[in-house]
Amino acid sequence: MTARKPDPSPESLARADRQRLAAEEGARAMAEVERDALAIRKNMERLRALREAREAREAEAATEADAAPAAKRTIKRIKRIVR
């Protein structure tokens, strides 16, 4: 068996510290990205619902306009006398 060194070297301590900090930063960054993605999905869902409601209102208005017969417009003609 190989014997382990009792005290780690300063370089290995520094490397372990850098790795720990990088892992913590990575976890924070991933959490932030997930939060942003969730917020974007919620906003997209809200906007989609608004768009679909607007389109439904427009379709209903178009259907009502097509269903109601347009009133006949009478044109009053004026007789002109030409001399």
Rosetta silent file (secondary structure, phi, psi, omega in degrees, C-alpha in Angstrom):
SEQUENCE: MTARKPDPSPESLARADRQRLAAEEGARAMAEVERDALAIRKNMERLRALREAREAREAEAATEADAAPAAKRTIKRIKRIVR
SCORE:     score description
SCORE:     0.000 S_00000001
   1 L     0.000  152.973  178.467    0.000    0.000    0.000 S_00000001
   2 L   -96.440  144.877  179.804    1.039    3.521   -0.565 S_00000001
   3 L   -89.329  138.875  178.163    1.226    5.942    2.279 S_00000001
   4 L   -88.085  151.633  176.348   -0.682    9.199    1.997 S_00000001
   5 L   -71.893  138.502 -179.405    0.892   12.492    2.846 S_00000001
   6 L   -69.241  -37.839 -179.276   -0.369   13.782    6.173 S_00000001
   7 L  -115.908  130.033  175.959   -0.665   17.412    5.041 S_00000001
   8 L   -71.878  151.997 -178.598   -1.912   18.433    1.584 S_00000001
   9 L   -73.280  158.413  178.307    0.298   20.827   -0.316 S_00000001
  10 H   -61.040  -32.666  178.361   -0.736   24.492   -0.657 S_00000001
  11 H   -65.919  -43.049 -179.308   -1.193   23.979   -4.396 S_00000001
  12 H   -69.413  -33.827  175.766   -3.623   21.111   -3.878 S_00000001
  13 H   -65.119  -43.048  179.190   -5.512   23.149   -1.256 S_00000001
  14 H   -64.522  -42.562  179.129   -5.779   26.070   -3.671 S_00000001
  15 H   -63.708  -43.555  178.662   -6.936   23.777   -6.480 S_00000001
  16 H   -62.688  -38.870  178.518   -9.563   22.165   -4.236 S_00000001
  17 H   -65.628  -42.828  177.529  -10.768   25.606   -3.177 S_00000001
  18 H   -62.339  -41.426  179.452  -11.028   26.743   -6.821 S_00000001
  19 H   -64.647  -40.506  179.274  -12.960   23.599   -7.713 S_00000001
  20 H   -64.112  -44.687  178.906  -15.346   24.111   -4.787 S_00000001
  21 H   -63.589  -40.034  179.183  -15.958   27.743   -5.775 S_00000001
  22 H   -64.717  -40.020  178.976  -16.492   26.764   -9.409 S_00000001
  23 H   -65.619  -40.962  178.637  -19.017   24.102   -8.403 S_00000001
  24 H   -65.395  -43.955  178.059  -20.922   26.589   -6.220 S_00000001
  25 H   -62.099  -41.392  178.854  -20.929   29.201   -9.003 S_00000001
  26 H   -62.844  -41.924  178.936  -22.099   26.591  -11.494 S_00000001
  27 H   -64.980  -41.490  178.099  -24.957   25.547   -9.236 S_00000001
  28 H   -64.146  -41.600 -179.258  -25.987   29.194   -8.742 S_00000001
  29 H   -65.007  -42.170  178.633  -25.818   29.848  -12.479 S_00000001
  30 H   -63.876  -40.636  178.690  -27.921   26.782  -13.292 S_00000001
  31 H   -63.320  -40.099  179.103  -30.534   27.821  -10.705 S_00000001
  32 H   -65.477  -42.937  178.898  -30.661   31.306  -12.223 S_00000001
  33 H   -62.281  -42.484  179.116  -31.070   29.923  -15.733 S_00000001
  34 H   -64.764  -40.068  178.051  -33.896   27.645  -14.574 S_00000001
  35 H   -63.585  -43.998  179.202  -35.641   30.564  -12.811 S_00000001
  36 H   -63.072  -42.836  179.868  -35.355   32.710  -15.937 S_00000001
  37 H   -63.220  -40.534  178.168  -36.659   29.902  -18.138 S_00000001
  38 H   -63.609  -42.820  179.191  -39.629   29.398  -15.814 S_00000001
  39 H   -63.773  -39.408  179.348  -40.414   33.125  -15.882 S_00000001
  40 H   -66.221  -43.306  179.146  -40.212   33.154  -19.674 S_00000001
  41 H   -63.094  -40.937  178.374  -42.528   30.147  -19.973 S_00000001
  42 H   -63.138  -42.607  179.480  -45.070   31.765  -17.613 S_00000001
  43 H   -65.307  -41.399  178.360  -44.977   34.989  -19.616 S_00000001
  44 H   -62.800  -39.843  178.455  -45.366   33.101  -22.888 S_00000001
  45 H   -63.702  -42.684  179.640  -48.354   31.230  -21.446 S_00000001
  46 H   -64.078  -45.703  179.836  -49.941   34.517  -20.322 S_00000001
  47 H   -65.382  -37.430  178.175  -49.374   36.142  -23.712 S_00000001
  48 H   -63.520  -42.443  179.264  -50.715   33.066  -25.531 S_00000001
  49 H   -63.088  -42.264  178.038  -53.905   33.162  -23.447 S_00000001
  50 H   -63.462  -43.113 -179.967  -54.361   36.866  -24.212 S_00000001
  51 H   -63.464  -44.105 -179.484  -53.775   36.282  -27.932 S_00000001
  52 H   -65.110  -37.774  177.431  -56.204   33.378  -28.068 S_00000001
  53 H   -65.344  -42.362  179.007  -58.857   35.398  -26.219 S_00000001
  54 H   -63.188  -43.855  179.904  -58.372   38.328  -28.628 S_00000001
  55 H   -64.479  -36.676  178.165  -58.598   36.009  -31.649 S_00000001
  56 H   -65.691  -41.941  177.884  -61.766   34.420  -30.248 S_00000001
  57 H   -63.401  -42.249  179.803  -63.349   37.862  -29.784 S_00000001
  58 H   -65.476  -40.533  178.658  -62.369   38.864  -33.317 S_00000001
  59 H   -65.426  -40.283  178.991  -63.738   35.620  -34.765 S_00000001
  60 H   -65.399  -42.108  178.905  -66.980   36.075  -32.828 S_00000001
  61 H   -64.408  -39.613  178.778  -67.304   39.661  -34.030 S_00000001
  62 H   -66.395  -38.214  178.766  -66.656   38.565  -37.618 S_00000001
  63 H   -66.257  -42.780  178.714  -69.286   35.826  -37.305 S_00000001
  64 H   -64.927  -38.681  179.486  -71.822   38.271  -35.920 S_00000001
  65 H   -66.451  -37.315  178.872  -71.063   40.727  -38.711 S_00000001
  66 H   -73.240  -34.840 -176.723  -71.547   37.995  -41.316 S_00000001
  67 H   -72.806  -38.443 -179.769  -74.716   36.696  -39.682 S_00000001
  68 L   -77.792  123.700  179.910  -76.457   40.073  -39.479 S_00000001
  69 L   -68.688  140.056 -179.892  -77.657   41.078  -42.923 S_00000001
  70 L   -71.874  135.562  179.061  -76.312   44.375  -44.014 S_00000001
  71 L   -66.726  136.878 -179.931  -78.995   47.024  -44.255 S_00000001
  72 L   -71.369  132.364 -179.850  -79.699   47.960  -47.824 S_00000001
  73 L   -96.657  121.383  179.910  -78.512   51.390  -48.523 S_00000001
  74 L   -92.652  138.807 -179.846  -80.843   53.329  -50.706 S_00000001
  75 L  -103.995  122.239  179.179  -79.369   55.896  -52.964 S_00000001
  76 L   -84.254  121.514 -178.918  -81.455   58.969  -53.444 S_00000001
  77 L   -98.316  138.452  178.673  -81.220   60.063  -57.015 S_00000001
  78 L  -110.284  129.920 -179.585  -81.609   63.628  -57.966 S_00000001
  79 L   -81.613  131.130  179.413  -82.905   64.441  -61.384 S_00000001
  80 L  -108.001  141.239  178.340  -80.803   67.015  -63.094 S_00000001
  81 L  -100.165  123.298 -177.698  -82.052   69.242  -65.762 S_00000001
  82 L  -106.041  128.985  179.457  -79.586   69.726  -68.545 S_00000001
  83 L  -114.001    0.000    0.000  -80.025   72.718  -70.810 S_00000001
